[in-house]
């Protein structure tokens, strides 16, 4: 696992252009530019554009001027919009299938010498690329579909669903990208781009050869996310993200209430989902402040003392890098990504462990000088190896690896 150790590989330089493909097709069911996955898609497309090898990008919507419009084919007015009345998971699955179809037809023209797709978006595209002898990489937003568990090719629930399928009458259910299709994508791709050490572990547990995995991590813009003046009169702990159980917010509320810290605030920045409303009603104390969604997260980070993100499953939570760039010490889990080197710029705790979370918060509260030094270490680590420039270099190395194997 040495090649997935962050400080050993994150700062790797970009390969020479001669080692790269020259006519890349980049396809995603996200947008190019925006928040969340749209921002990562933008940086991925920028990697090939800045290297002069991007021929075309397929995406749902464009939120950037960093890439010429002539290089981006927007599917924003796609026929799938007619299905926008579907449930969200069905609609997003329809978008994935549509971008896959368009990408496969585009590859069929023979005008491309490499393909970059996203897991769940690219089965037909990968088949077409294999027929054309085109090297391929797929990006993984989170973990292997098995999430590290030992599963057969088809689980019992999947088999029962297939046997109960009524053909065309169940067309809405058939839109969902099933596990066998995603497993086939892993097999078809020449290189799999994994975002974190934990993500790599789930692929290795599923029997994917280590040589097929290429570690890319994520990045952050350190000029946009920069240190502020931490408060001296109050300990302000901040969480940023969707307020859902998967991100451990219910454990955070329970730990915070149990500690009952003096001169302390817990800031929750993000959309409150239905599943979390009962926990907020029961456990949120007077010093818990829910700020809702913010388009200026960096401002909230700069006025905080420390960052907490006790998620049980992420690809690589970019907000942990944003907090590190703002020189905040971090309490998080290894399952959230690789922003934290334990003891250097924060603490790593087990997921779903309320006691460990409470102990970490207590320590941060009572060791303000120590955690301030951690925050400074985190900012330096970002500058050393976790900017978007570093990320784009790692993506290009993935292309070079794929090219060398075809």
Protein Blocks (a to p, Z undefined) as FASTA:
>chain_A
ZZmgmklmmmpccddfklpcfbdcdddfbdeeiehjllmmmmmmmmmmmnopafbdcded
jabfkbcfklpccfklgfklmmmmpcfklmmmmmmmmmmmmmmmmmmnopacbdcddehi
lmmmmmmmmmnopacddddfbbcfklopacdfbdfklmmmmmmpghjmlmmmmmpccfkl
mmmmmmmpmbdcdfbfklmmmmmmnopafklpccebjaddfklmccddddfkbccddded
dddfklommmmmmmmmmnopghiacddeddddfklmmmmmmmmcfklccebjafblmlmm
mmpfbdcdfbfbdfbdfklmmmmmnopacdddfklojkbcghkloccddehilklmmmmm
mmmmmmmmlmmmmmmmmmmmmmmmmcfklmmmmmmmmmmmmmmmZZ
